[in-house]
């Protein structure tokens, strides 16, 4: 074997020139930036449904393991959200009088129930 012969598994030369590596890197950075900015735009409407405060005492809470239930005993329609510490929160849900909402999560622990 001569010094100019390469083995198929030779990893010293990738065949990519400096300019090609720069273009790939620039494309990756651009796609990452677009994903971050695009993700921020999709989160903007959710900010309007931000929690307002802890739900009143007439909202009954029941927690069992990684599942929580909120029951509206307030006599009026309320929008509530179950907040999970270090885990995914529930959606903001409208509850009529005596209606309930259940939320289960894969990790984290129950934190609180808030109005939204």
C-alpha positions as CSV (number, residue, x, y, z in Angstrom):
1,X,0.0,0.0,0.0
2,X,1.4,3.4,-1.0
3,X,1.1,6.6,1.0
4,X,-1.4,8.0,-1.4
5,X,-3.9,5.1,-1.1
6,X,-6.7,5.7,1.4
7,X,-8.6,3.1,3.3
8,X,-12.4,3.3,3.1
9,X,-12.6,3.8,6.9
10,X,-10.0,6.6,6.9
11,X,-11.5,9.4,9.1
12,X,-8.7,12.0,8.7
13,X,-10.3,13.6,5.7
14,X,-14.0,14.1,5.6
15,X,-14.0,15.5,2.0
16,X,-15.6,18.7,3.2
17,X,-13.6,21.9,2.6
18,X,-13.5,24.8,5.0
19,X,-16.1,26.8,2.9
20,X,-18.5,23.8,3.0
21,X,-18.2,23.4,6.7
22,X,-18.8,27.2,7.2
23,X,-22.0,27.0,5.1
24,X,-23.3,24.0,7.0
25,X,-22.5,25.7,10.3
26,X,-24.2,29.0,9.2
27,X,-27.3,27.0,8.0
28,X,-27.5,25.2,11.4
29,X,-27.2,28.5,13.3
30,X,-29.9,30.1,11.0
31,X,-32.3,27.2,11.5
32,X,-31.7,27.2,15.3
33,X,-32.4,31.0,15.4
34,X,-35.6,30.5,13.3
35,X,-36.8,27.8,15.6
36,X,-36.2,29.9,18.7
37,X,-37.9,33.0,17.1
38,X,-40.7,31.0,15.7
39,X,-41.3,29.2,19.1
40,X,-41.4,32.7,20.7
41,X,-44.1,33.8,18.3
42,X,-46.2,30.8,19.1
43,X,-45.9,31.4,22.8
44,X,-47.1,35.0,22.6
45,X,-50.8,34.2,22.6
46,X,-50.5,31.9,25.5
47,X,-49.2,34.8,27.6
48,X,-52.7,36.3,27.5
49,X,-54.0,33.3,29.4
50,X,-51.4,33.7,32.1
51,X,-52.5,32.7,35.7
52,X,-54.0,35.5,37.6
53,X,-53.8,34.1,41.2
54,X,-54.6,31.2,43.4
55,X,-58.1,29.8,42.8
56,X,-60.7,30.7,45.6
57,X,-61.4,28.2,48.4
58,X,-64.7,27.3,46.7
59,X,-62.7,25.4,44.1
60,X,-62.2,21.9,45.6
61,X,-58.8,20.4,44.9
62,X,-58.0,16.7,45.0
63,X,-54.5,15.3,44.3
64,X,-53.6,11.6,43.9
65,X,-50.1,10.8,42.8
66,X,-49.5,12.5,39.5
67,X,-53.1,13.5,38.9
68,X,-55.2,16.4,40.2
69,X,-58.8,17.3,40.0
70,X,-60.4,20.8,40.4
71,X,-64.1,21.0,41.1
72,X,-65.9,24.3,40.8
73,X,-68.3,24.8,43.8
74,X,-68.4,28.6,43.5
75,X,-71.8,29.1,41.9
76,X,-70.5,30.8,38.8
77,X,-68.3,30.0,35.9
78,X,-64.5,30.1,36.6
79,X,-61.5,29.5,34.4
80,X,-58.9,27.5,36.3
81,X,-55.5,25.9,35.6
82,X,-53.7,23.2,37.5
83,X,-50.0,24.2,38.0
84,X,-47.4,21.4,38.3
85,X,-44.0,22.2,39.8
86,X,-41.2,21.0,37.4
87,X,-43.8,19.5,35.0
88,X,-46.4,20.4,32.4
89,X,-49.3,22.6,33.6
90,X,-52.9,22.0,32.4
91,X,-54.6,24.2,30.0
92,X,-56.8,27.1,31.2
93,X,-60.3,25.5,31.4
94,X,-63.7,27.1,31.9
95,X,-65.7,25.3,34.6
96,X,-69.4,25.8,35.2
97,X,-70.8,25.4,38.7
98,X,-70.3,21.7,39.9
99,X,-68.1,20.9,36.8
100,X,-64.6,19.4,37.3
101,X,-61.3,19.2,35.3
102,X,-58.6,16.5,35.8
103,X,-55.0,16.8,34.8
104,X,-52.3,14.1,34.8
105,X,-48.6,14.6,34.3
106,X,-45.6,12.3,33.7
107,X,-43.2,14.1,36.1
108,X,-43.1,16.8,38.7
109,X,-45.5,17.4,41.6
110,X,-48.7,19.3,42.2
111,X,-48.1,23.0,43.0
112,X,-51.4,24.8,43.0
113,X,-54.7,25.6,41.2
114,X,-55.0,29.1,39.8
115,X,-57.6,31.2,38.0
116,X,-56.7,32.3,34.5
